Amino acid sequence: YTNSIWTLSISSATERGDVPWYSEMCSSTLATTYSSGALNEKQVVTTDLHHSCTSSHTGTSASAPLAAGICALALQANRDLTWRDMQHIVVRTARPERLSPGGNWRVNGVGRNVSHSFGYGLLDAAAMVRLARSWRTVPPQRRCELAAARPERAVPAKGSVILQLDVQSCPGVNYL
């Protein structure tokens, strides 16, 4: 499910902006919320069973509902947002600067910092709502299928193989 195009995959960060001990690196991670880390760090306070509260809600079990609530605020600000719009808004407003360099940050092909531990950074509710209010819906997803050469080349350890695709038969395709 985390690799589904309709999923906003969310990770966690400790209060210090570090990668928590329970975290799993994943290329599908889009963004992060604070959650918990070591025993001496703060955890999430929330409602609990039997009409009470807990101050020890932790992990991605805490991050996912925080992210859902933040996304709900953006959707409330603009009810016309699509799943693709939400992905764009999350990526454009996420804030990597308070997160640890231990997240193995890289600059992607469009010049954005991204991490398999933190995605594009911490969700910023205020920035998401501001952008959602003025957002113009992105065009529908385009799908283009083409035959590609399948050379039998080994990918070297920690290396890469470059394949070129001719997408001229797919007008309007800007990114793959």
Secondary structure, DSSP 8 states (H G I E B T S, - for coil): -TTSTT--EEEEE-TTS---TT----TTEEEEEE---STTS--EEEEEGGGEEEEEE-SHHHHHHHHHHHHHHHHHH-TT--HHHHHHHHHHH-B-TTS-GGGT-EE-TTS-EEBTTTBT-B--HHHHHHHHHH----------------------TT---------TTSTT----
